[in-house]
Amino acid sequence: MSDQQTSSSHGVRALFSHGRLTAIPRKTARREQLLVHLTETLFESGRTYTEREVNEALRTVHDDCAALRRYLVIGGLLGRDKDGSGYRRLPRPAA
């Protein structure tokens, strides 16, 4: 694990208390770290999720699952079918 990944992981942990996200970060870079963490820990590659399943997974860490879901889609971490019927984890671009 690189120094950057280690510091990112530690930074993300600071956003949680008792397994729950205390707040969605306003700063873009910090929010992106959180979203990558959520994608990697809550969603499997190669699986399609319904909106309900995405909401249930996100609700395990924060009540505002709609905002988190929207950030994940806009950030290119979750893909959404045009008709909204399915979501899937997208591959992360190489750094």
DSSP file (Angstrom, degrees, kcal/mol; ACC not computed):
  #  RESIDUE AA STRUCTURE BP1 BP2  ACC     N-H-->O    O-->H-N    N-H-->O    O-->H-N    TCO  KAPPA ALPHA  PHI   PSI    X-CA   Y-CA   Z-CA
    1    1 A M              0   0    0      0, 0.0     2,-0.0     0, 0.0     0, 0.0   0.000 360.0 360.0 360.0 133.1    0.0    0.0    0.0
    2    2 A S     >  -     0   0    0      1,-0.1     4,-2.5     4,-0.0     5,-0.2  -0.292 360.0-110.5 -76.3 163.8    1.4    3.4   -1.0
    3    3 A D  H  > S+     0   0    0      1,-0.2     4,-2.6     2,-0.2     5,-0.2   0.887 120.7  53.2 -59.2 -38.4    1.8    6.3    1.5
    4    4 A Q  H  > S+     0   0    0      2,-0.2     4,-2.3     1,-0.2    -1,-0.2   0.920 109.7  46.9 -64.4 -43.5   -1.0    8.1   -0.3
    5    5 A Q  H  > S+     0   0    0      2,-0.2     4,-2.6     1,-0.2    -2,-0.2   0.895 112.1  51.4 -64.8 -39.0   -3.4    5.1    0.0
    6    6 A T  H  X S+     0   0    0     -4,-2.5     4,-2.3     2,-0.2    -2,-0.2   0.927 112.3  44.6 -63.5 -45.7   -2.5    4.8    3.7
    7    7 A S  H  X S+     0   0    0     -4,-2.6     4,-2.4     2,-0.2    -1,-0.2   0.868 113.6  51.4 -68.5 -34.6   -3.2    8.4    4.4
    8    8 A S  H  X S+     0   0    0     -4,-2.3     4,-2.3    -5,-0.2    -2,-0.2   0.921 110.0  49.3 -64.9 -43.7   -6.4    8.3    2.4
    9    9 A S  H  X S+     0   0    0     -4,-2.6     4,-2.1     1,-0.2    -2,-0.2   0.917 112.9  46.7 -62.1 -44.0   -7.5    5.2    4.3
   10   10 A H  H  X S+     0   0    0     -4,-2.3     4,-1.4     1,-0.2    -1,-0.2   0.903 111.5  52.6 -64.3 -40.5   -6.8    6.9    7.6
   11   11 A G  H  < S+     0   0    0     -4,-2.4     4,-0.4     1,-0.2    -2,-0.2   0.877 109.0  49.2 -63.4 -38.4   -8.5   10.1    6.4
   12   12 A V  H >< S+     0   0    0     -4,-2.3     3,-1.8     1,-0.2     4,-0.3   0.904 105.6  56.9 -68.0 -41.5  -11.7    8.2    5.5
   13   13 A R  H >< S+     0   0    0     -4,-2.1     3,-1.7     1,-0.3    -1,-0.2   0.844  98.0  63.0 -58.6 -32.3  -11.8    6.4    8.9
   14   14 A A  T 3< S+     0   0    0     -4,-1.4    -1,-0.3     1,-0.3    -2,-0.2   0.683  93.7  63.3 -67.3 -16.4  -11.8    9.8   10.6
   15   15 A L  T <  S+     0   0    0     -3,-1.8     7,-2.9    -4,-0.4     8,-0.5   0.543  96.1  74.4 -83.3  -7.0  -15.2   10.4    8.9
   16   16 A F  E <   -A   21   0A   0     -3,-1.7     2,-0.4    -4,-0.3     5,-0.2  -0.805  53.7-173.1-112.5 148.1  -16.9    7.6   10.7
   17   17 A S  E >  S-A   20   0A   0      3,-2.8     3,-1.6    -2,-0.3    -3,-0.0  -0.968  80.6 -12.8-137.0 121.9  -18.0    7.1   14.3
   18   18 A H  T 3  S-     0   0    0     -2,-0.4     3,-0.1     1,-0.3    -1,-0.1   0.867 130.1 -53.4  55.0  39.8  -19.3    3.7   15.4
   19   19 A G  T 3  S+     0   0    0      1,-0.2     2,-0.4     0, 0.0    -1,-0.3   0.466 117.5 109.0  79.8   1.3  -19.4    2.5   11.8
   20   20 A R  E <  S-A   17   0A   0     -3,-1.6    -3,-2.8    42,-0.0     2,-0.4  -0.903  74.4-115.5-114.9 140.6  -21.6    5.4   10.7
   21   21 A L  E     -A   16   0A   0     40,-3.0    -5,-0.2    -2,-0.4    42,-0.2  -0.576  20.8-157.0 -69.9 125.3  -20.6    8.3    8.5
   22   22 A T        -     0   0    0     -7,-2.9     2,-0.3    -2,-0.4    -1,-0.2   0.839  69.6 -15.3 -78.0 -32.3  -20.8   11.5   10.6
   23   23 A A        -     0   0    0     -8,-0.5    -1,-0.3    -3,-0.0     3,-0.0  -0.960  66.6-107.2-164.6 151.9  -21.2   13.8    7.6
   24   24 A I        -     0   0    0     -2,-0.3     7,-0.1    -3,-0.1    38,-0.0  -0.775  50.2-114.0 -83.0 121.6  -20.7   13.8    3.8
   25   25 A P        -     0   0    0      0, 0.0    -1,-0.1     0, 0.0     6,-0.0  -0.239  17.4-154.4 -60.2 141.8  -17.6   16.0    3.2
   26   26 A R  S    S+     0   0    0      4,-0.0     2,-0.3     5,-0.0    -2,-0.0   0.804  72.5  89.1 -83.1 -32.8  -18.1   19.3    1.4
   27   27 A K  S  > S-     0   0    0      1,-0.1     4,-2.6     2,-0.0     5,-0.2  -0.515  77.9-137.5 -70.7 130.1  -14.6   19.4    0.0
   28   28 A T  H  > S+     0   0    0     -2,-0.3     4,-2.7     1,-0.2     5,-0.2   0.895  99.2  49.0 -56.9 -48.1  -14.5   17.6   -3.3
   29   29 A A  H  > S+     0   0    0      1,-0.2     4,-1.8     2,-0.2    -1,-0.2   0.906 114.0  46.2 -62.5 -41.9  -11.2   15.7   -2.8
   30   30 A R  H  > S+     0   0    0      2,-0.2     4,-1.9     1,-0.2    -1,-0.2   0.900 112.7  49.9 -66.7 -41.8  -12.3   14.5    0.6
   31   31 A R  H  X S+     0   0    0     -4,-2.6     4,-2.7     1,-0.2    -2,-0.2   0.894 108.2  53.9 -64.8 -40.0  -15.7   13.4   -0.7
   32   32 A E  H  X S+     0   0    0     -4,-2.7     4,-2.4     2,-0.2     5,-0.2   0.896 106.6  51.8 -62.5 -40.1  -14.0   11.5   -3.6
   33   33 A Q  H  X S+     0   0    0     -4,-1.8     4,-2.1     1,-0.2    -1,-0.2   0.929 111.8  47.3 -59.5 -45.1  -11.9    9.6   -1.1
   34   34 A L  H  X S+     0   0    0     -4,-1.9     4,-2.8     1,-0.2    -2,-0.2   0.927 111.0  50.6 -62.1 -46.1  -15.0    8.6    0.8
   35   35 A L  H  X S+     0   0    0     -4,-2.7     4,-2.6     1,-0.2    -1,-0.2   0.880 109.5  50.2 -63.9 -39.5  -16.9    7.6   -2.3
   36   36 A V  H  X S+     0   0    0     -4,-2.4     4,-2.5     2,-0.2    -1,-0.2   0.933 111.7  49.5 -62.2 -45.0  -14.1    5.4   -3.5
   37   37 A H  H  X S+     0   0    0     -4,-2.1     4,-1.9    -5,-0.2     5,-0.2   0.933 112.0  47.4 -58.9 -47.4  -14.0    3.8   -0.1
   38   38 A L  H  X S+     0   0    0     -4,-2.8     4,-2.6     1,-0.2     5,-0.4   0.913 112.0  50.2 -62.5 -42.9  -17.8    3.2   -0.1
   39   39 A T  H  X S+     0   0    0     -4,-2.6     4,-1.5     1,-0.2    -1,-0.2   0.924 113.2  45.5 -61.1 -44.8  -17.7    1.8   -3.6
   40   40 A E  H  < S+     0   0    0     -4,-2.5    -1,-0.2     1,-0.2    -2,-0.2   0.795 121.2  37.3 -72.1 -27.7  -14.9   -0.6   -2.8
   41   41 A T  H  < S+     0   0    0     -4,-1.9    -2,-0.2    -5,-0.2    -1,-0.2   0.742 124.3  34.7 -96.7 -24.1  -16.4   -1.8    0.5
   42   42 A L  H  < S+     0   0    0     -4,-2.6     2,-0.4    -5,-0.2    -3,-0.2   0.687 110.5  55.3-104.5 -20.6  -20.2   -1.9   -0.3
   43   43 A F     <  -     0   0    0     -4,-1.5     2,-0.3    -5,-0.4    -1,-0.1  -0.952  66.9-139.9-127.4 134.2  -20.4   -3.0   -3.9
   44   44 A E    >   -     0   0    0     -2,-0.4     3,-1.0     1,-0.1    45,-0.6  -0.617  27.7-112.6 -85.7 144.1  -19.0   -6.0   -5.8
   45   45 A S  T 3  S+     0   0    0     -2,-0.3     3,-0.1     1,-0.2    45,-0.1  -0.485  99.2  22.7 -69.3 145.2  -17.6   -5.7   -9.3
   46   46 A G  T 3  S+     0   0    0     43,-0.5     2,-0.4     1,-0.2    -1,-0.2   0.499  97.5 112.3  79.7   3.6  -19.6   -7.4  -12.0
   47   47 A R    <   -     0   0    0     -3,-1.0    42,-0.6    42,-0.1     2,-0.5  -0.885  58.8-139.8-112.0 141.9  -22.9   -7.4  -10.1
   48   48 A T  E     -B   88   0B   0     -2,-0.4     2,-0.3    40,-0.1    40,-0.2  -0.856  20.2-162.8 -98.7 133.9  -26.0   -5.4  -11.0
   49   49 A Y  E     -B   87   0B   0     38,-3.5    38,-2.6    -2,-0.5     2,-0.1  -0.876  15.4-127.8-114.8 145.6  -27.9   -3.8   -8.1
   50   50 A T     >  -     0   0    0     -2,-0.3     4,-2.2    36,-0.2     5,-0.2  -0.450  34.1-107.1 -78.6 165.0  -31.4   -2.4   -8.0
   51   51 A E  H  > S+     0   0    0     33,-0.3     4,-2.8     1,-0.2     5,-0.2   0.893 122.7  55.2 -60.1 -38.5  -31.9    1.1   -6.7
   52   52 A R  H  > S+     0   0    0      1,-0.2     4,-2.6     2,-0.2    -1,-0.2   0.911 107.5  48.4 -61.3 -42.7  -33.4   -0.4   -3.5
   53   53 A E  H  > S+     0   0    0      2,-0.2     4,-2.3     1,-0.2    -1,-0.2   0.889 111.5  49.9 -65.6 -39.2  -30.2   -2.5   -3.0
   54   54 A V  H  X S+     0   0    0     -4,-2.2     4,-2.6     2,-0.2     5,-0.2   0.942 112.2  48.1 -63.0 -46.8  -28.0    0.5   -3.5
   55   55 A N  H  X S+     0   0    0     -4,-2.8     4,-2.6     1,-0.2    -2,-0.2   0.914 110.8  50.6 -60.2 -44.0  -30.0    2.5   -1.0
   56   56 A E  H  X S+     0   0    0     -4,-2.6     4,-0.7     2,-0.2    -1,-0.2   0.911 111.6  47.9 -61.9 -42.5  -30.0   -0.3    1.6
   57   57 A A  H >< S+     0   0    0     -4,-2.3     3,-0.8     1,-0.2     4,-0.3   0.930 115.3  44.4 -63.8 -45.6  -26.2   -0.6    1.3
   58   58 A L  H >X S+     0   0    0     -4,-2.6     4,-1.9     1,-0.2     3,-1.8   0.852 105.2  62.3 -68.8 -34.1  -25.6    3.1    1.6
   59   59 A R  H 3< S+     0   0    0     -4,-2.6    -1,-0.2     1,-0.3    -2,-0.2   0.699  88.2  72.2 -65.8 -18.0  -28.1    3.4    4.4
   60   60 A T  T << S+     0   0    0     -3,-0.8    -1,-0.3    -4,-0.7    -2,-0.2   0.731 113.6  25.5 -68.2 -19.3  -25.9    1.1    6.5
   61   61 A V  T <4 S+     0   0    0     -3,-1.8   -40,-3.0     1,-0.4     2,-0.3   0.654 134.1   9.4-115.4 -23.4  -23.4    4.0    6.8
   62   62 A H     <  -     0   0    0     -4,-1.9    -1,-0.4   -42,-0.2     3,-0.1  -0.979  57.1-133.0-160.0 144.3  -25.6    7.2    6.3
   63   63 A D  S    S+     0   0    0     -2,-0.3     2,-1.9     1,-0.2     3,-0.3   0.775  95.2  74.7 -71.6 -26.9  -29.3    8.1    6.2
   64   64 A D     >  +     0   0    0      1,-0.2     4,-1.8    -6,-0.1    -1,-0.2  -0.463  54.1 153.6 -87.5  68.3  -29.0   10.3    3.1
   65   65 A C  H  >  +     0   0    0     -2,-1.9     4,-2.8     1,-0.2    -1,-0.2   0.808  65.8  61.2 -67.2 -29.6  -28.6    7.4    0.7
   66   66 A A  H  > S+     0   0    0     -3,-0.3     4,-2.3     2,-0.2    -1,-0.2   0.917 105.8  45.8 -64.7 -42.6  -30.0    9.5   -2.2
   67   67 A A  H  > S+     0   0    0      2,-0.2     4,-2.6     1,-0.2    -2,-0.2   0.933 114.8  47.3 -65.5 -45.1  -27.2   12.1   -2.0
   68   68 A L  H  X S+     0   0    0     -4,-1.8     4,-2.4     2,-0.2    -2,-0.2   0.921 112.3  49.8 -62.5 -43.5  -24.5    9.4   -1.7
   69   69 A R  H  X S+     0   0    0     -4,-2.8     4,-2.1     2,-0.2    -1,-0.2   0.916 111.3  49.3 -60.7 -44.0  -26.0    7.5   -4.6
   70   70 A R  H  X S+     0   0    0     -4,-2.3     4,-2.9     1,-0.2     5,-0.3   0.926 110.8  49.4 -61.8 -46.3  -26.1   10.6   -6.7
   71   71 A Y  H  X S+     0   0    0     -4,-2.6     4,-2.4     1,-0.2     6,-0.2   0.889 110.1  52.0 -60.5 -39.7  -22.5   11.5   -5.9
   72   72 A L  H  <>S+     0   0    0     -4,-2.4     5,-2.4     2,-0.2     6,-1.7   0.898 113.6  43.0 -64.8 -40.3  -21.4    7.9   -6.8
   73   73 A V  H ><5S+     0   0    0     -4,-2.1     3,-1.4     4,-0.2    -2,-0.2   0.946 116.2  46.4 -70.9 -48.9  -23.1    8.1  -10.2
   74   74 A I  H 3<5S+     0   0    0     -4,-2.9    -2,-0.2     1,-0.3    -1,-0.2   0.877 111.0  54.3 -60.7 -37.6  -21.9   11.6  -11.0
   75   75 A G  T 3<5S-     0   0    0     -4,-2.4    -1,-0.3    -5,-0.3    -2,-0.2   0.503 114.3-117.7 -76.6  -3.5  -18.4   10.7   -9.9
   76   76 A G  T < 5S+     0   0    0     -3,-1.4    -3,-0.2     2,-0.3    -2,-0.1   0.710  85.7 112.7  76.5  20.1  -18.3    7.7  -12.3
   77   77 A L  S   <S+     0   0    0     -5,-2.4    13,-2.6     1,-0.3     2,-0.4   0.758  79.3  35.3 -93.8 -29.6  -18.0    5.1   -9.5
   78   78 A L  E    S-C   89   0B   0     -6,-1.7     2,-0.3    11,-0.2    -2,-0.3  -0.990  76.8-145.7-122.1 133.8  -21.5    3.6  -10.1
   79   79 A G  E     -C   88   0B   0      9,-3.5     9,-2.0    -2,-0.4     2,-0.4  -0.757  12.6-155.1 -94.4 146.8  -23.1    3.3  -13.5
   80   80 A R  E     -C   87   0B   0     -2,-0.3     7,-0.2     7,-0.2     5,-0.0  -0.982  18.0-119.6-125.1 130.9  -26.8    3.6  -13.8
   81   81 A D    >   -     0   0    0      5,-2.8     3,-2.1    -2,-0.4     5,-0.1  -0.337  30.4-115.1 -61.1 148.8  -29.0    2.2  -16.5
   82   82 A K  T 3  S+     0   0    0      1,-0.3    -1,-0.1     2,-0.1    -2,-0.0   0.842 118.2  48.6 -57.1 -34.6  -30.9    4.9  -18.5
   83   83 A D  T 3  S-     0   0    0      1,-0.0    -1,-0.3     3,-0.0    -2,-0.1   0.448 113.2-119.8 -86.9   1.6  -34.2    3.5  -17.2
   84   84 A G  S <  S+     0   0    0     -3,-2.1   -33,-0.3     2,-0.2    -2,-0.1   0.579  78.6 122.4  76.9   8.9  -32.9    3.5  -13.6
   85   85 A S  S    S+     0   0    0      1,-0.1     2,-0.3   -35,-0.1   -34,-0.2   0.699  71.1  23.0 -80.6 -17.9  -33.5   -0.2  -13.3
   86   86 A G        -     0   0    0    -36,-0.1    -5,-2.8    -5,-0.1     2,-0.3  -0.999  53.8-163.4-152.6 151.4  -29.9   -1.2  -12.4
   87   87 A Y  E     -BC  49  80B   0    -38,-2.6   -38,-3.5    -2,-0.3     2,-0.3  -0.965  13.1-176.6-129.1 145.7  -26.6    0.1  -11.0
   88   88 A R  E     -BC  48  79B   0     -9,-2.0    -9,-3.5    -2,-0.3     2,-0.3  -0.997  33.2-103.7-144.3 150.5  -23.2   -1.4  -11.2
   89   89 A R  E     - C   0  78B   0    -45,-0.6   -43,-0.5   -42,-0.6   -11,-0.2  -0.533  38.9-144.7 -69.8 130.2  -19.7   -0.7   -9.9
   90   90 A L        -     0   0    0    -13,-2.6     2,-0.1    -2,-0.3    -1,-0.0  -0.697  22.9 -98.9 -96.6 150.5  -17.6    0.8  -12.6
   91   91 A P        -     0   0    0      0, 0.0    -1,-0.1     0, 0.0   -13,-0.0  -0.411  39.8-116.3 -65.6 142.3  -13.8    0.2  -12.9
   92   92 A R        -     0   0    0     -2,-0.1     3,-0.1     1,-0.1   -15,-0.1  -0.618  29.9-113.7 -78.5 135.9  -11.6    2.9  -11.5
   93   93 A P        -     0   0    0      0, 0.0    -1,-0.1     0, 0.0     2,-0.1  -0.381  40.6 -94.8 -64.9 147.7   -9.5    4.7  -14.0
   94   94 A A              0   0    0      1,-0.1     0, 0.0    -2,-0.0     0, 0.0  -0.389 360.0 360.0 -64.2 140.3   -5.8    4.2  -13.5
   95   95 A A              0   0    0     -3,-0.1    -1,-0.1    -2,-0.1    -3,-0.0   0.465 360.0 360.0 -77.5 360.0   -4.1    6.9  -11.5
